[in-house]
Amino acid sequence: MTSASNGRPATSSLPGRFRRIAVTLPVVLALSACGGHVTGVMQPLNLAAEPKGNAVVDMLVATSRLPSDDPATLFSGERSVQPSITDVAVSIPSDKARAAGTVQWPKKLPPNPETDFAVVRVQPVATVQEGHDWVRRHSAGGHAMVFIHGFNNTYEDSVFRFAQIVHDSGADVTPILFTWPSRAKVFDYNYDKESTNYSRTSLENLLKALVEDKNVKDITILAHSMGTWLAMESIRQMAIRDGTLPKKIENVILASPDIDVDVFARQWTELGAKKPNFTIFVSQDDRALALSRYISGDVQRLGQINPAEEPYKSKLEAAGITVVDLTKVKSTDRLNHGKFAESPEIVQLIGQRLVTGQTLTDSSIGVGDGITALVAGTVNTVGKVAATTVATPVDILSGNVKPLPKKKPGDIGGTLQGEKALLN
């Protein structure tokens, strides 16, 4: 039995593996959401001095969330008509007390800065000028990184995760977090999705303010999961409104993008002729995206594609998009949805290579076996890796080519098509 409208299997006749996903994955997600770190960590510690060996990550946090009127949480998951900006500093324990790629949540409050992530400063930013002054004081060679978190995140979740990414990546950037209204509940998926739509203009205005800031030379957008939808919609809106994207927006990194591949093709096309450098991190074993695909009409999610298979390989290469496949990268995340942040090698790749617009094709960096990179472009831009091998599972960042075992392509869902798709 199939649906009359699109020819896809009706729910009752889906293969057993899809039915199991529909039944068990929400439970796994729910368990991961309540698996138990303390809440209310935004109340700053009063420390006479930082513990020896600790690092402090300063960030500017812009949000479309409603203030909670509680200094322990700052902002709720509800929507605000008035965006807010806050100066936040997070202390991170020394490497002796934590492993790279981890967020060390306190077991109880107040946090112990020797072993836990701890907020050490919270200062509201009342005016646009104060925001520009903050950027000037924290200018890092003019490189700004804007992070947009994904589904099921509280304000404090996004603050701690971004602090971890900035610290572990070694990125020499001005860190700016945009956090949108998420209720951080599994069954509020649709509320969260609509909240990204609600927040498009707020993110666009933040990006415009950075573009206009004389202390910012270039901007890297790093977005995760559902946050990639918000990122794409905001820059698409900006491109349509202004006719083109500002040159300062140089890099867009989409990690585990929860975007319908057909929709991404349309978004990409509507960015116009001049586009930023795009890098996409995908993983075919991403369980969160498997559920998203199931509840979204069984259309493939961008973050789950196999870039070595057609039609993706040819279209992505022609479009100039680099795809890094993390399927074989091990993760402590049971959903395999946050590999980009948990892998020390990958966050360092983001912080030290991608934010500066460098390619991934030379032998000066090594990520290890099992990472696939589809290096987009022509032979002239592929560098040391031949165009015929750019989609094979290789330690591509070290230049060691390994043959791709032959296998039958799996169900790769929809295609990247529409309005000449990614060929423009």
Buried (B, 14 or more C-beta within 10 A) or exposed (E): EEEEEEEEBEEEEBEEEBBEBBEEBBEBBBEBBEEEBEBBBBBBBEEEEBBEEBBBBBBBBBBBBBBBEEEEBBBBBEBBEEBBBBBBBBBBBBEEBBEBBBBBBBEEBBBBBBBBBBBBBBEEBEEEEEBBEBBEEBBBEBBBBBBBBBBBBBBBBBBBBBBBBBBBBEBEBBBBBBBBBBBBBBEBBEBBBEBBEBBBBBBBBBBBBBBEBEBBEBBBBBBBBBBBBBBBBBBBBBBEEEEEBBEBBBBBBBBBBBBBBBBBBBBBBBBBEEBBBBBBBBBBBBBBBBBBBBEBEBBBBBBBBBBBEEBBBEBBBBBBBBBBBBBBBEBEBEBBBBBBBBBBBBBBBBBBBBBBEBBBBBBEBBBEEBBBBBBBBEEEEBBEBEBEBBBBBBBBBBBEBEEEEEEEEEEBBBBBBBEEBBEB
